[in-house]
């Protein structure tokens, strides 16, 4: 009996959290729509948010690797096949 009640409580908590998650997702969509209506680029905003989640060291390392690969492909000045 106790295990059944605990299981039901867990399931109900997850269901409530899923509802809250859906509400938050709708709120986020509304913010992006508002930003777009003001002329902001949502791709850029999403990228900035993704970057802000990283440490500065991780971000700088990511940029260094990306620059290395772009240069190797001849997509940046100073590429390997210049």
C-alpha positions in Angstrom: 0.0 0.0 0.0 2.8 2.5 0.9 4.8 1.7 -2.2 1.7 2.2 -4.4 1.1 5.6 -2.7 4.7 6.6 -3.2 4.6 5.5 -6.9 1.4 7.6 -7.4 3.0 10.6 -5.7 6.1 10.3 -8.0 4.0 10.1 -11.1 1.8 13.0 -10.1 4.9 15.1 -9.4 6.3 14.3 -12.8 3.0 15.1 -14.4 2.9 18.5 -12.7 6.5 19.3 -13.7 5.7 18.3 -17.3 2.8 20.8 -17.3 5.1 23.5 -15.9 7.7 22.6 -18.5 5.1 23.1 -21.2 4.1 26.4 -19.8 7.7 27.6 -19.6 8.3 26.4 -23.2 5.3 28.5 -24.3 6.6 31.5 -22.4 10.0 31.2 -24.1 8.4 31.0 -27.5 6.5 34.2 -26.7 9.7 36.0 -25.7 11.3 34.9 -29.0 8.3 36.1 -30.9 8.4 39.4 -29.1 12.1 39.8 -29.9 11.5 39.0 -33.5 8.7 41.5 -33.7 11.1 44.1 -32.4 13.5 43.3 -35.3 16.0 41.0 -33.4 17.4 37.9 -35.0 16.3 34.8 -33.0 19.2 32.7 -34.4 21.6 35.1 -32.9 19.8 35.3 -29.6 19.7 31.5 -29.4 23.4 31.4 -30.1 24.2 34.0 -27.5 22.2 32.1 -24.9 24.1 28.9 -25.8 27.4 30.7 -25.4 26.5 32.3 -22.1 25.9 28.8 -20.7 29.5 27.9 -21.2 32.6 28.9 -19.3 34.8 31.4 -21.0 37.6 28.8 -21.3 35.3 26.3 -23.0 34.0 29.0 -25.4 37.5 30.2 -26.2 38.6 26.6 -26.9 35.6 26.1 -29.1 36.4 29.2 -31.1 40.1 28.2 -31.5 39.2 24.8 -32.8 36.6 26.3 -35.2 39.1 28.8 -36.5 41.7 26.0 -37.0 39.2 23.9 -39.0 38.0 26.9 -41.0 41.6 27.9 -41.8 42.4 24.3 -42.8 39.5 24.4 -45.2 40.7 27.7 -46.7 37.7 29.5 -45.3 39.8 32.0 -43.4 42.8 34.2 -44.3 45.9 32.2 -43.5 44.4 28.9 -44.4 46.7 25.9 -45.0 46.3 25.9 -48.8 47.2 29.5 -49.5 
